[in-house]
Amino acid sequence: MSSEKGNYFDWVYQVVREIPAGRVTSYGAIAHYLGLKSGARMVGYAMNAAHALPDVPAHRVVNRQGILTGKHHFSSPTAMQTLLEAEGVVVQNDQVVDFESRFWSPEKELNP
């Protein structure tokens, strides 16, 4: 099971590394792209474990409404917002403003 989990996390991290600065995607969009039955919750588990990996921009993954649900897994409760704002993403009340225009779809972007 642990090697399966490792492979799963690696697949998620590969997708997350493709998200451009200034854009965000959702846990569900990643799960859908990867065709993973375990869904958004398992992508969330992978993101929770990614914060120690400097090459995985976990701050760019939010819930399906653009809410920063993973913020508690960062070094401080405001770190996720700070990282997004440094990339030009506006966040108000823990939610990405203009989420639809900032949304990056792995299915569209990685399957030309």
Residue pairs with C-beta under 8 A, 6 or more apart in sequence:
8 36
8 38
8 42
8 46
9 46
9 49
9 50
11 34
11 36
12 30
12 34
12 43
12 46
12 47
12 50
13 46
13 50
13 53
13 56
15 30
15 33
15 34
15 106
15 110
16 25
16 30
16 47
16 50
16 56
16 57
16 58
16 60
16 61
17 55
17 56
17 57
18 106
18 109
18 110
19 25
19 57
19 60
19 61
19 104
20 104
21 57
21 87
21 88
22 87
22 88
22 89
22 102
23 60
23 102
23 103
23 104
24 60
24 61
24 62
24 66
24 84
24 89
24 96
24 99
24 102
24 103
24 104
25 60
25 61
25 62
25 103
25 104
25 105
25 106
26 40
26 61
26 62
26 63
26 64
26 103
27 39
27 40
27 41
27 43
27 44
27 47
27 61
27 62
27 63
27 64
28 39
28 40
28 43
28 64
29 64
29 103
29 105
29 106
29 107
30 40
30 43
30 61
30 106
31 38
31 39
31 40
31 42
31 43
32 107
33 105
33 106
33 107
33 110
36 42
36 43
40 63
40 64
43 61
44 69
44 70
47 58
47 61
47 70
47 73
48 70
48 73
50 56
50 58
51 58
51 73
51 74
51 75
57 83
58 70
58 73
58 74
59 70
59 74
59 79
59 80
59 83
59 84
60 84
60 104
61 70
62 68
62 69
62 70
62 96
62 99
63 69
65 95
65 99
66 95
66 96
66 99
66 102
66 103
67 94
67 95
67 96
68 80
68 81
68 84
68 91
68 94
68 95
68 96
70 80
71 77
71 78
71 79
71 80
71 81
71 94
74 80
74 83
81 91
81 94
84 91
84 96
85 91
89 96
89 97
89 102
90 96
90 97
90 98
91 97
96 102
